[in-house]
Amino acid sequence: MSLYTEYSLSQSATMSIVLEALHELVDYELAVVLDFDGEDTLSVHTATGPLSGPAFKEFSLSLTKRPDIRRLLEAEKPHLFAEDESHVDTYDKILDLPDAHSCMVSPLIAGGEVIGLLTLDHRSCGIFSREILNFIGVISRLIAIALQQARREADLQDVTVRLAGERNRLLSSKADAYRSFAGESPAWKAVVDMLTLVSATSSPVLILGETGTGKEEAARLIHRLSPRSDGPFVAVNCSALPATLAESELFGHEKGAFTGAQALRKGRFELANGGTLFLDEAGDLPQEIQPKLLRVLQEGLFERVGGERSVHVDVRIVAATNADLSKAVGDGRFREDLFYRLSVFPVSLPPLRERGNDVLLLAEFFARRLREEPGWENLSFSADALDMLLCREWPGNVRELKNAVERAAILARGGEMTADHFADSAMRCVCVPAAGNPTPAGLSAATGSATPAGSTTPAGLPASSIVSLAEAEREHIRAALALSGGKIYGEDGAARLLGLKPTTLQSRMKKLGITPERV
């Protein structure tokens, strides 16, 4: 016996067992189980028997065009067609059966609901009797249970597929989010852990840090990892909001609220509904709108400018500032209750100079992005360029590094970026000694840049005294170690004198072949 199955989910063991048992008791040549595909259409779920074949795969039956089948379903009991009864054969378009043949149908009922139809056919007459008809009424209940089970399996698989797809999407989204937040230093990993932890909540977050440390990227990471990731992310630079327009910008206005308000306009809070609103430079929020912002944080309610009806929003607030908000509270420029509401979960971003080798990871991240540009596929860093990147102080932090890499890439014409390509960037070098200490040979105390050949240093030294950047750094570290008596850690250690983390200094010493005993 051949068994044709339309869908993989119809290969239910229960359905197969029932149909096999049926064939042992009823001599049919074609048994078809049809399932509802919508409210008005029956589609083949399983077809078995000598007369079944691939043509049944695409077969469907419209009850609008077959009111006789609809009536049989509504009767909710099996029906045996008389061999001389005039009726349209169910499968006349795909099966050539004699005008007179054996045929019966039985609605499939589960839970008091008609969920499908069973049809049995044989090319010969006199095959199906009234006794068989009654038996089919009983067996149809088992087939209905099998069909219902297959439906549940299909629903379960659909849910499983959707969940797998959503999981993959989320994993991909999270991977992309973390990639744009590169860093391996302990200080940075602690920050990422905190951001990941708070992202699962709806609590307000206050991101603190110097200019350029990546506060907006941190806010975007929170949003991408949160349950609101499918919602909007709306960023507002509070320092750029004029006091006269700040309320309308944040909360919107009604038509006719003021001169020029010719139509209703939604504010940033409404645009961010269901998502995240990022308030950058929150310390610069005009005092006039701080009470209204506090109400939104507490109740999710506000009125548009010129309006009387309260608008409800579901928005997660992430604020950021490089200012001392507690001092602003003390000075009366920022509401104390708003400060406490915004700083439910404060996160401080470390400056780039405290992140050690993260500068190299970030530089490579920015270079990787630039390699996507036509003609820049071979963009790379030379060893001396990497040394210089580590040597810099980066007062402008990640933003300054990004701009420096882009500038160097342009100067390198998409090829190898060397120290020379970074030398003219407006950056100070960590290796420059403090005031009163001698400048390492070959470095300018003002900029830490190499002295051009054939010239003299600002101190009047001949150009022949110029040494490599690595040698200058080596001598400077040795000088600091000599001053500290070879001590690296502590208030009087060399790391403190150089303004470096001890682990960063030890890494540089290892690379440069320096040991305290040899100083």
N, C-alpha and C positions, 0 to 999 in steps of 0.2 A: 504494500500500500504506500502510495506517495503522500507526503504531507507538505503542503505549501504554507508558509507563514509569511504574512506581510511585514510584520515588524518584529524586531528582535525581542521586544518585550512580550509579544504574543506567544513566545516559545515557553510559556509557563508550564511547569510540570503538571500542575493541576488540570489545566485545559487539555493537555495531551492525553492524560490518563482518562479523563471523562470521554473524550471523543473516541479513544481506542475501545473503551468499554462499550460505548454506543454502537460501534461498528460490529462488535461481536454479537450483538443482540438484534440489530436492525440491518438488513441487507440494503444499504444505500449505495449509490454510485457517486453521490455528491452531497456533502454536508458543509454548510456555510454558516459561520457565526458572524453576524453583522452588528456593529457597534455604532451608537449615535456619534456623529461628527457634526456638532451643532444641534440646533433644535429641530431641523427639518430634513436632515440628511443622514442616511445610514451608509457606512463604509465597511468593507470587508475587514474583519479582524483575523479570521482563520478560515481557510478553505481546504478540505481534505477529501480524498476519494479518487477513483479512477478518472473522473471527469474534471477534476480540478487542474489548474494550470496557471501560468504566469499572467494570463489575461485578467485574473481576479484581483491582481495587485492594485490596479487603478480603478476598480469598479466601485461605484457609489450609486445610491438610489435616492431620488428626491421624493419625499412624501407628498409634495405639492403636485407632482406629476403622477403619483400613484396613490390616489385616494383609497383604492381598495386595500392596499397594504396598511394605510393609516387606520382604516376601520378594523382590520384584523388585530392591530396592536391595541387599539382602544378596547377591544373585546376582552383582552387579557386572558385568552385561552387558546389552546392549539386548534388548528383547523386542517382538515384533510380535504383536499380538492377532489371532487368526483372526476373520474377519468374522462367523462364526456362534458365536464363543466367548462363553459367558455370563460377563459380568463387570459390576461396577458402574462406570458411567462416571465418570471423575474429576471432571468439571465438570457433573454432572447437575443441580445446584441453580441454576446460573447460565447454562447453555447447553442448548438443546433440540436434541439431535442424534438422528438416526435410530437405531433399535436396531442396525441393521447399518450400519457405517461403517468407514473406515480409521483405525487408531489404533496408535501405537507409543510406547514409553517407553525412556529410556536413562539409567542412573545417571551422574552427573557425578563423576568421580574425579580428584583432584589430590593429589599427594604421598602416594599410597597410601591416601587417605581419601575416603569418599563425602561430598561437600559439597553435593550437590543433585540435581535430577532434571530431565530434558528430556522434554516430551511433545509429540507431533505428532498432529494430527487433521485429517480431511477428511470432509465429509458423504457423499462417494461411496465406493463399494467398489472394491477392486482398485487403489488408488493406490500403496500401498507394497509393494515386493517385497523378496525376501531380499537382493538386491544393494543396495538402498537401506538395508536394515537394517545390513548390514556397513559401508556408507559412514557411517551415523549413528554407529556405534561409534567410527569415526575422528574425525569432526567433533565428537563429544561431548568429546573430550580438549581441543580448542581452546576449546569453550564453557566447560569446567571452568576452564581457565586464565583466560579472560575473567572468569568469576565470582569466581575467587580474587583477580584484580586489583581488581575492584570492591569486594570486601571490604576489601582493603588501603587503597583510596582512602577507604572509609567510616571505617575505623579511624583513618586519618590525619586526616580531617576532624574526627572526634570529638575526637582529641587536640588538634587546632588550636583547636577551639571551646572546649575545656576550658582550654587554655593562655591563650586570649584572655580568657576569663571570669576566670581566676585573676589574669591581669595587670591587668585592669580593677579587680578587687577590691583587689589590692595597691596599685595606684596611688591608688585612692580612700582606702584605709586610710592610706597614707602621707601623702596630701594632708590628711586629717583630723588626722593626728598632728602635721604641721608647723603646721597652722592653730592648734592649741592651744599652740604654742610660738612665738608671734609675736615678731618682732624683726628689725630691719634694721641695727643698729649693728655696726661691725666686730668688736667684742668678742663680741657675741652670735652673729654668723655664724661666728666661729671655733669657738665652743662647739658649735654645731649641726653643723659639719663634723666635729668630733671624735666627737660622739655617733653620727653617721651612719656614720663609718668603723668604729667599734668594734662597732656593732650587728650587723655581718655575722659576727662571731666569737662564740666561747663564753667568752672571757676574762672574769674578774671585773673589775668597774668600781667605782671609788671616786669618788663625786661629793662635791665639797667646796663649801661656800658658806655664807653667812650664813642665818639663819632667814628663811624666806619667799622665797628666791630661785628656788624651783621645782625642788627636788631630786627630788621624787617625779614631777613631770611629765617631768623628764629621764629618769628610770628607765623611765617608761611609753613614752617616745619610743623608747628603745633596744629595748624589748620589741616595739613595733608594727612597727619596721623590721627586726626580726631574723627568721631562719628559724623561730623559736619563736612567732611572732605568733598562731598558732592555739591555742597552749597557754595554760595559766593564768598570770595575773599575780597573785602573792600578796604583799601588803605587811605588814610587821611593824614596829611601833614598839618598838624595843628598850628605850627609856627607860621604857616603860610595863610592862615585864615584871618582876614580882617575882622575886627570885633563887630563891625556893623553887619557882616554877612555870615558870621560863624553859625548863628542859630538857624538861618535858612539853609545853609549848606549841610548841616548835620541832621536837622529835623524836617526839612522841606517847608513848603508854604502853600497856602490855599490861593486859588485864583482871586485876584483883587486885594491880596493882603497888604500890598504896598504898590507904589507907583512902579509900573513896569512888570508887575506880576500878572501877566495876561493868561496864565494857565496854571493849573495845579502842578506842583513839582515835588517829587519824592526826594527826601534827603538821604544821606548816606546810611542812616540806621535802617530805613525801609529797604534800601538796595541790598543791604547785608542780611536781610531777614532769612533765617534758616542757616546762616553761615557765620563768618567771623568778621568783626570790624577791628581793624588795626589803627590805633590812635598813636601816630608817631609824634615825638616831641610833646607828649601830653602835658608837660609842665607849662607849656605856653597857651593852654586853653584859656580863653577870656573868662574872667571871673563872673560875668553876667550869665553865662550859660552853664556854669558848674552845678548849680542846684538842679537844673533840668536833666543834666547828665546823670546825676546821682539818682534821680527818680527812675530813669530808664534802667540803671543797673539794679535797683532794688525791686521794681515792679514790672519792668518791661513796657511801660506806658509813657506816652508823650503826646503833645498836641503840635500839629504843624503851625507855623507862624500864620496868624490870622484865622486859625481854626478853633473850634470849641469841642469837637469830638475827639476823644482819646484814641490813639492808634496803638495797637499792641504788636510788639515784635519779639521774636525769639533770636537773640543775637549774643554771640560769645565775644567778650571784649578782651583784646590784648593791647595793652598800652606800653609805650617805650619812652625812655628819656635818658639824656646824658647829664641832666641837672640833678641837684640835690633837692628832691621834693620835700623832705622833712624841713629843710631850711626855708623853702618857699612857704611851707605851712607856718613856720615861726614868724616869717615876715608878713604874713597875712595875704599872700598872693595866691594861695591855694587852700581850698577848703580841707579841713582836717578829716571830716567824715568821708569825703570823696577820696582822699589819699588812702585811708584805711580800706575803703571798698575796692579800690584799684589794686592795692598791694596785698591781696589775699595770698598770692603765690609769687613772690619776687624771685627773679633769676638774674644773676649778674654774669655778663659775658666778659671774659678776661681779654685784655688787650693783646694784640698779636705778639708783642715783645715778650710776653709771658708764656707763649705757647710753643717755644722751642722749634723743633723740626716741622711743625705744622705749616710753617711758611713754605716749605718745599712742596708739601702735599697740595696746598692751595695754589701755588704757582703752577704746578703740573695740571691741576683741575682747570685753571683758566687757559692754559696752553692747549689742553685737549679740546676745549670749546672753540678756540681759534683755529685749530686744525680742520675744523669742519668747513672753514672758508676755502673757496677754490684757490689753489696755488699755495696754500699754507700747510699742506699735508705733512711736510718734512720739518715743521717747527720743532726746535729742541733747545736744551740748555747745555752750555759748556760747563765744565767743572768749576772754572773761576767765577762764572755767573752764579752758580749755586752757592759758592762761598760768600759772594757779595750779598746775596739775598739773606743768608743767615746772619750776616754781620750788621745788617741795617736795623735801625730802631723802629721804623714804621709808625711814626706818630699818627698817621692817617689810617693805620690798621689795615683791615682786609681791603677796603675800598682803594686805598693808596697802592697796595700791592697789585690789585687787579689793573689799575691804570698803568702802573710801571711795566707790567708784563705786556700789555697791549702796545705800549709805546716801543718797548724793546723789540717786539715782534715786527713792528713796522720798520724799524731801523735795520733789523736783520733780514728784511725782505722775505720773511717766511722761512728762513733757514735756521742756522744755529745762533742762538742768542748768547753773547759773551758778556763779560763784566763791563766792557767798554759801552755796550748798549744800555747798561743801567747806570753808568757813572755820572751822567748829567741829570739824573732824576733828582728832584728836590727832596733828598732824604739825608738824614744824619746817620752816621755809622756808630754802632755800639762800641766798636773798637777804639773810638776817639777817647783819649784820656781826659780825666777831669782837669779843671783849671789848676795850673801849678805843676802838673806832671809833664814830663817830656813827651813830645809827639813821636810815635814810632817812625823810623826812617822811611821816607818815601811816601808818607801820607800827609795830607793837609789837615791841620787841626780843625779847620772850619767845616770841611766836607768829607774828609776821609778818602778823597779821590787821588789817583796816581798822578804824579807830576810829569808833565810831558818831557820827552827827551830833549836835551839841548838847552834846558832852562834851569832856573834855580828854584828852590823851595822858598816859601815865604820867609824862612829863617836864614836864607842865604846859602843853603847847602848846595853843592854842585849836583847836577842831574845824575852824575855817575853813582851817587849814593842811593838811587832809587832801588827798592827791592820789591819782590812780588807781594801781592796782597796776603797770601798765606804766611809768608815769612814775617810780614809786619804784624799780623795777628798773633803769630807764635811768640814774637818778642814782647808784644803787649801783655799777653797772658802770663809769660814768664816774669815780667815786671810786677804784675799784680800778685803772683805767687810769692815773689821775693818779699814784697811788702807785708804779706800775711804770714810769712814764715812757713809757707807751704800748706797752710790751712785753707780748705775750700769752703767748708760750712761755717755758719755762725755770723754774728754781727761784724766781726773783724776778718771774715774769710774773703778769699779772692773773688768768689762769686758775687758777694755783696759789693765789693769794690768795682766790679765790672758791670753791675746791674743785670746779672744773669741768674737764672735758676741754677743751683748747684749741679743738677743732672745735665743741664744744657752745657755747662762749662766742662764737665767730665767728658761729655760726648765730643766736644771740640778738642779737648786735650788728647783724647784717644786718636782722633783723626789726624792731628798734627804731630803725634809722637811725643807728647810732653808728659813727663812724670815729675811729681814734686821733688823727688830725690835728686834729679838732674838740674834743678834750677840753680 
